Amino acid sequence: MNNLSKLNLLSFRFRGFYPVVIDIETSGFNPKYNAILEISLITLKMDNGWLKKNETLHFHVIPFKGSSISQDALDFNGINIYTPLRGAISEVEVLKIIFKKIKNDLKINKCKKAVIVAHNASFDHSFVMESIKRNKMEKYNPFHSFVIFDTASMCGLILGQTVLAKSCHTIGITFDNNQAHSALYDADRTAKLFCALVNNWKIKGGWPP
């Protein structure tokens, strides 16, 4: 494999891992009892050594049976779970679509495991893992069980910021607070932020050269 082809593989840049940007909106803070209401996933690609956004998946999710719904959470994210206009589908359907997409991309990029990239990633990771467990889909799970890439921690170190909006502004990415707390918008900003952090590291002489 020549150097150019290596620079187009995520496996070369991330030690066999396949980073996937995820943002979720939920009905509360407890992954065991609160439901995922919205999830957006953005895949990434390498372009001659530069990290870029690739494809976007977005779903509204039907709360699982028996889940706890906090009105404060709904007021915060602005989601009306009772309207049919959401076009929501079940957790199982969402996971099946996501797993199929990621497993195909793992093969293309010669990666072994997908890694969740998110802002305050332990939150999103815990909800995704609990959803997988709840639906007994562990053996199909393409995500690493504990490795995450947290842009909040990265920004705290590199930019001196931990809030998504402030981190974006600091690095030169526009952020509209009126669109915040939408999984689709926040995932898009997080993906742009992660790419900027990785690419700026390369510009400053970091790996890969």
VEXKE-132004 format. One record per residue: residue number from 1; residue in one letter; x, y, z of N, C-alpha, C, O in turn. Coordinates in steps of 0.05 Angstrom, whole numbers. Atoms other than C-alpha are relative to their C-alpha. Layout:
nr  rest  neast  nnorth  nup  caeast  canorth  caup  ceast  cnorth  cup  oeast  onorth  oup
NUM  a  X  Y  Z  X  Y  Z  X  Y  Z  X  Y  Z
...
//
This chain:
nr  rest  neast  nnorth  nup  caeast  canorth  caup  ceast  cnorth  cup  oeast  onorth  oup
1  m  17  -24  0  0  0  0  18  25  0  35  28  18
2  n  -17  -24  0  31  67  -20  -10  20  20  -32  18  32
3  n  6  -19  -20  31  128  24  -26  15  -5  -41  21  13
4  l  24  -15  7  -24  163  -14  -25  -16  8  -44  -4  18
5  s  23  16  -7  -73  105  -4  -3  -2  30  -26  -2  40
6  k  1  0  -29  -55  102  70  -14  25  10  -30  24  29
7  l  11  -25  -9  -73  175  77  -29  3  -6  -42  22  3
8  n  29  0  5  -142  160  51  -15  -20  17  -39  -25  12
9  l  12  20  -17  -156  107  104  -2  10  29  18  19  40
10  l  3  -8  -28  -185  124  172  16  -19  19  25  -11  40
11  s  -14  19  -17  -151  61  199  29  8  3  41  3  24
12  f  -28  -9  -1  -82  91  184  2  24  20  21  25  35
13  r  -1  -24  -18  -98  157  221  -8  -7  29  3  5  47
14  f  11  4  -27  -135  127  281  5  -29  10  -11  -40  24
15  r  -9  26  -11  -98  61  294  -21  -22  -2  -26  -37  17
16  g  20  21  4  -151  16  265  -28  6  9  -46  -10  6
17  f  26  -8  -9  -209  54  295  -14  17  -22  -2  30  -38
18  y  17  -15  19  -267  85  255  -16  20  16  -37  12  28
19  p  15  -20  -16  -291  150  288  -26  7  -13  -28  12  -37
20  v  27  -7  9  -365  164  282  -11  21  19  -14  17  43
21  v  11  -22  -16  -394  230  306  -30  -5  6  -45  -11  -12
22  i  28  6  -8  -459  221  346  -9  22  19  6  31  36
23  d  13  -17  -20  -506  268  381  -28  -10  5  -42  -18  -14
24  i  27  10  -7  -569  247  418  -14  20  17  -2  36  32
25  e  17  -14  -18  -627  282  451  -17  -21  15  -26  -40  3
26  t  12  20  -17  -659  245  509  -23  11  17  -27  35  18
27  s  21  -8  -18  -717  246  558  9  4  29  -7  5  47
28  g  -12  -3  -26  -670  254  617  29  -8  0  41  -11  -21
29  f  -29  4  -2  -600  239  643  8  -29  6  31  -35  6
30  n  -6  28  -8  -605  165  663  -4  -18  -24  -26  -22  -33
31  p  2  17  24  -589  118  605  -17  -26  4  -26  -37  -16
32  k  15  24  -6  -624  60  639  -31  5  -1  -46  -12  -9
33  y  28  -5  -3  -691  94  650  -11  21  -20  -35  21  -26
34  n  9  -21  18  -693  153  602  5  -8  -29  23  -24  -34
35  a  0  9  28  -704  146  527  16  18  -18  19  42  -13
36  i  -11  -15  22  -666  167  466  -23  9  -17  -39  -7  -26
37  l  22  -12  16  -713  214  428  9  8  -28  -8  8  -46
38  e  -11  -8  26  -668  236  371  29  -7  -1  43  -4  19
39  i  -28  7  3  -601  213  344  9  8  -28  -5  2  -47
40  s  -13  -6  26  -556  239  289  28  -11  0  42  -10  20
41  l  -26  13  4  -495  204  263  14  11  -25  1  12  -46
42  i  -15  -10  23  -441  233  218  25  -16  -4  41  -18  15
43  t  -25  15  6  -388  190  185  21  19  -11  15  41  -20
44  l  -22  -17  8  -320  217  168  16  -15  -22  13  -39  -26
45  k  -17  12  20  -269  205  113  27  15  0  29  39  7
46  m  -26  -13  3  -196  219  100  4  7  -30  -3  -9  -47
47  d  -5  -10  27  -177  260  38  29  8  -2  36  31  4
48  n  -29  -5  2  -102  254  26  11  11  26  28  29  26
49  g  -10  -8  -26  -89  261  101  -16  20  15  -9  27  38
50  w  17  -20  -13  -143  311  117  -27  -12  7  -39  -25  -10
51  l  25  12  -10  -204  292  158  -24  18  -9  -23  43  -5
52  k  24  -14  9  -272  312  129  -26  -14  7  -25  -39  11
53  k  26  12  -3  -346  301  140  -6  -17  -24  3  -11  -46
54  n  8  17  22  -376  246  98  -30  -1  -3  -42  15  -18
55  e  29  4  3  -448  222  106  -15  5  27  -3  2  48
56  t  16  -6  -24  -504  240  155  -25  -18  1  -39  -21  -19
57  l  24  15  -6  -558  196  185  -14  14  23  -1  24  41
58  h  15  -15  -20  -614  226  227  -27  -15  5  -41  -22  -14
59  f  25  14  -7  -672  193  265  -14  13  24  0  22  43
60  h  16  -5  -24  -728  211  312  -7  -28  10  -13  -46  -6
61  v  2  27  -12  -737  153  361  -25  -1  18  -30  17  33
62  i  23  5  -18  -799  125  394  11  -8  28  27  -26  30
63  p  -9  8  -27  -788  123  470  -6  -30  6  -28  -39  0
64  f  4  28  -5  -779  51  493  -22  -4  21  -26  14  38
65  k  22  6  -18  -836  19  532  9  2  29  29  -11  36
66  g  -7  -2  -28  -834  38  605  21  21  7  28  24  30
67  s  -21  -20  -4  -783  94  596  -12  24  16  -36  29  15
68  s  7  -23  -16  -784  155  641  4  25  -17  25  29  -29
69  i  -1  -24  17  -800  221  606  -1  24  18  -21  29  32
70  s  -1  -24  -16  -778  285  640  -10  24  -16  0  29  -38
71  q  11  -23  14  -818  346  621  22  22  -2  23  37  -22
72  d  -22  -19  2  -757  389  637  18  -6  -24  28  13  -37
73  a  -17  8  23  -717  350  585  -14  8  -26  -1  18  -44
74  l  14  -7  25  -771  360  533  -1  30  -4  1  39  -27
75  d  -1  -29  2  -774  434  548  27  9  -9  29  29  -24
76  f  -28  -8  7  -698  438  541  6  -6  -30  17  12  -43
77  n  -7  6  28  -693  402  474  -22  7  -20  -18  4  -44
78  g  22  -9  18  -760  425  446  -13  -22  -16  -26  -16  -36
79  i  12  22  14  -782  356  425  -28  -6  10  -33  -8  34
80  n  27  8  -6  -856  340  422  -3  -30  -8  -6  -36  -31
81  i  0  29  6  -858  264  428  -27  -10  -8  -30  -33  -17
82  y  27  9  5  -933  262  417  -10  6  -28  -31  -3  -36
83  t  9  -7  27  -936  290  347  9  -22  -20  32  -30  -20
84  p  -7  20  21  -938  239  289  18  12  -21  30  -3  -37
85  l  -17  -14  20  -901  291  247  30  -6  4  46  -1  -14
86  r  -28  7  -5  -836  268  280  10  -22  -18  34  -23  -25
87  g  -8  23  16  -836  205  238  19  -18  15  37  -29  3
88  a  -18  16  -17  -804  168  296  -2  -29  -6  -23  -40  -13
89  i  -1  29  3  -782  96  290  12  -12  26  23  2  43
90  s  -9  14  -25  -763  44  343  30  0  3  45  3  -17
91  e  -29  3  -5  -695  37  375  12  -22  -16  34  -19  -28
92  v  -11  23  14  -686  -30  343  4  7  -30  25  0  -41
93  e  -2  -8  28  -699  -2  273  24  18  -4  39  16  -23
94  v  -22  -19  2  -650  55  286  27  -15  2  45  -10  -15
95  l  -26  15  -4  -595  8  311  6  -17  -24  30  -18  -32
96  k  -5  17  24  -603  -39  252  11  16  -23  29  7  -36
97  i  -9  -17  22  -595  17  202  29  10  6  46  10  -12
98  i  -27  -11  -7  -535  47  239  21  -22  -1  43  -18  -12
99  f  -19  22  0  -501  -21  249  7  -8  -29  31  -13  -35
100  k  -5  8  28  -509  -38  175  19  20  -14  38  12  -28
101  k  -16  -21  12  -479  28  154  29  -1  10  47  0  -6
102  i  -26  -1  -11  -421  26  201  16  -25  -7  40  -23  -14
103  k  -15  24  7  -402  -46  187  10  0  -29  31  -10  -35
104  n  -9  -3  28  -399  -31  113  24  19  -2  43  13  -16
105  d  -22  -19  1  -354  29  126  25  -10  14  47  -3  6
106  l  -24  12  -12  -309  -11  172  16  -16  -20  41  -14  -21
107  k  -14  16  21  -293  -57  114  14  18  -20  37  13  -27
108  i  -11  -18  20  -281  0  66  26  13  11  46  17  -4
109  n  -23  -14  -12  -233  35  115  20  -18  14  39  -9  26
110  k  -18  19  -12  -200  -29  139  3  4  30  24  1  41
111  c  0  -5  -29  -220  -13  211  -12  -24  14  -27  -40  3
112  k  9  22  -17  -234  -61  268  -25  7  16  -43  -9  20
113  k  22  -9  -18  -281  -21  313  -6  29  -6  11  45  -12
114  a  8  -28  2  -321  43  309  3  12  28  -1  -1  48
115  v  -2  -14  -25  -309  95  363  -18  25  -1  -18  40  -21
116  i  18  -23  -1  -361  146  384  15  26  5  31  27  24
117  v  -10  -28  -3  -340  219  376  -24  17  8  -44  17  -6
118  a  22  -18  -9  -384  268  415  11  21  19  33  19  29
119  h  -7  -21  -20  -382  330  458  -12  -9  26  -36  -12  29
120  n  7  13  -25  -383  304  529  -9  -29  -7  -31  -37  -2
121  a  6  26  14  -379  235  496  -10  -22  19  -24  -40  10
122  s  9  21  -19  -391  193  559  -30  -1  1  -42  -22  6
123  f  30  -1  0  -464  216  558  -11  -15  -24  -28  -33  -20
124  d  11  13  24  -478  195  486  7  -29  0  -9  -46  -8
125  h  -9  27  0  -437  132  493  -16  -17  19  -24  -40  12
126  s  15  15  -20  -474  110  556  -28  -6  -10  -39  -28  -5
127  f  27  5  10  -542  118  522  0  -19  -23  -18  -37  -24
128  v  -1  19  22  -522  82  459  5  -28  10  -8  -47  1
129  m  -6  27  -10  -492  24  498  -24  -12  16  -29  -36  13
130  e  23  10  -15  -553  18  543  -22  -8  -19  -36  -28  -14
131  s  20  7  20  -599  18  482  7  -26  -13  -11  -43  -17
132  i  -8  26  12  -558  -38  451  -5  -23  19  -15  -44  11
133  k  4  21  -21  -561  -78  516  -30  -5  3  -38  -28  5
134  r  29  3  -4  -636  -65  525  -13  -16  -23  -32  -31  -18
135  n  11  13  23  -650  -91  455  15  -26  -7  10  -38  -28
136  k  -14  25  3  -603  -151  463  14  -2  -27  12  -22  -41
137  m  -14  -1  25  -560  -131  404  30  2  3  44  12  -15
138  e  -28  -3  -6  -492  -135  436  18  -14  -21  39  -3  -28
139  k  -18  15  19  -464  -187  387  2  13  -27  19  6  -43
140  y  -1  -15  26  -479  -140  329  13  27  3  16  42  -17
141  n  -9  -27  -7  -449  -79  363  27  6  -13  47  -7  -7
142  p  -25  -6  12  -395  -46  320  17  20  16  40  25  10
143  f  -13  -21  -16  -377  6  373  18  -12  22  12  -32  33
144  h  -17  8  -22  -319  0  421  -14  3  27  -29  22  30
145  s  16  1  -25  -345  -16  491  8  23  19  -8  30  36
146  f  -7  -21  -19  -305  39  526  17  22  -12  18  44  0
147  v  -16  -21  12  -260  79  479  -18  21  -13  -37  14  -27
148  i  15  -22  11  -289  147  461  19  23  -8  41  25  4
149  f  -14  -25  6  -263  211  429  -18  23  9  -39  28  -3
150  d  17  -21  -12  -290  269  471  10  28  -9  32  36  0
151  t  -9  -26  9  -286  337  437  0  20  22  14  40  20
152  a  0  -19  -23  -302  372  503  28  -1  13  39  20  20
153  s  -27  3  -12  -237  344  533  22  11  -19  40  25  -10
154  m  -20  -10  19  -198  358  469  0  30  -1  22  43  -2
155  c  2  -29  1  -223  430  468  10  13  25  22  34  25
156  g  -10  -10  -25  -208  440  541  31  2  0  42  21  10
157  l  -30  0  2  -135  421  527  10  19  -21  29  34  -16
158  i  -11  -15  22  -126  455  460  -9  29  -2  6  47  -8
159  l  12  -27  4  -173  515  461  -5  15  26  -10  39  26
160  g  7  -13  -25  -184  528  535  -30  4  3  -39  20  19
161  q  29  -1  -1  -259  518  524  -11  -28  2  1  -47  -7
162  t  13  26  -1  -307  461  540  -28  0  -10  -39  -21  -17
163  v  27  -3  11  -375  487  517  1  -2  -30  19  10  -42
164  l  0  3  29  -392  467  446  -1  26  -15  15  30  -33
165  a  3  -26  15  -414  536  423  26  17  2  35  27  -18
166  k  -24  -16  -4  -353  571  454  24  -13  -14  41  1  -25
167  s  -22  14  14  -306  518  426  -1  5  -30  19  11  -43
168  c  4  -5  29  -335  527  356  9  29  -7  23  33  -26
169  h  -7  -28  5  -329  603  360  30  5  2  42  20  -14
170  t  -29  -3  -4  -257  598  385  16  -9  -23  36  3  -31
171  i  -15  12  22  -234  555  327  -10  11  -27  1  3  -48
172  g  9  -12  25  -274  595  275  -23  -13  -14  -26  -10  -38
173  i  24  13  11  -336  553  265  -25  14  10  -28  18  34
174  t  24  -14  -8  -403  589  265  -18  -19  17  -19  -43  12
175  f  18  15  -17  -453  567  318  -25  16  5  -23  38  16
176  d  26  -13  -3  -527  586  319  -14  -12  25  -23  -34  24
177  n  12  10  -25  -554  580  390  -30  -6  -4  -41  -22  12
178  n  28  6  5  -625  580  361  -4  -28  -11  -26  -39  -9
179  q  2  27  10  -610  513  328  12  -21  19  10  -45  13
180  a  -13  18  -19  -573  483  387  -20  -19  13  -44  -12  14
181  h  16  21  -13  -599  421  423  -19  -15  -19  -38  -28  -11
182  s  11  18  20  -622  390  358  23  -19  -6  46  -11  -11
183  a  -21  20  5  -584  325  348  13  4  -27  38  1  -29
184  l  -11  -3  27  -575  340  274  19  23  -1  41  21  -12
185  y  -17  -24  1  -546  410  285  25  -4  18  47  2  9
186  d  -22  3  -18  -503  392  345  20  -21  -11  45  -18  -7
187  a  -19  19  12  -474  331  309  16  12  -22  40  7  -25
188  d  -14  -13  22  -457  373  249  22  18  11  44  19  0
189  r  -20  -18  -12  -421  425  292  23  -16  13  46  -9  10
190  t  -21  17  -13  -385  370  331  18  -12  -20  42  -14  -16
191  a  -17  12  21  -362  337  267  19  20  -12  42  14  -16
192  k  -18  -21  10  -335  403  240  22  6  20  45  11  12
193  l  -20  -6  -21  -301  416  306  21  -22  2  45  -16  4
194  f  -19  22  -2  -269  347  310  19  0  -24  43  -3  -21
195  c  -17  -1  24  -244  353  238  20  23  2  44  20  -4
196  a  -18  -23  -3  -215  422  253  22  -5  20  45  2  15
197  l  -20  6  -20  -179  398  315  21  -19  -11  45  -15  -7
198  v  -18  20  11  -149  338  279  17  12  -22  42  8  -23
199  n  -15  -12  23  -129  378  217  19  22  9  41  24  -2
200  n  -18  -21  -10  -100  436  257  24  -13  13  46  -2  12
201  w  -22  15  -11  -57  385  294  20  -7  -22  44  -5  -18
202  k  -17  7  23  -30  362  227  15  25  -11  38  23  -17
203  i  -12  -25  10  -18  434  204  24  8  18  44  19  9
204  k  -21  -9  -19  23  447  267  23  -21  3  41  -18  19
205  g  -22  19  0  67  387  252  -5  -26  14  14  -42  18
206  g  7  25  -13  31  332  288  -3  -23  -20  0  -20  -44
207  w  2  24  16  20  261  263  -28  -1  -14  -47  7  -1
208  p  -22  9  18  12  241  207  13  24  -14  1  45  -17
209  p  -15  -22  13  65  284  173  -12  6  -28  -3  24  -41
//
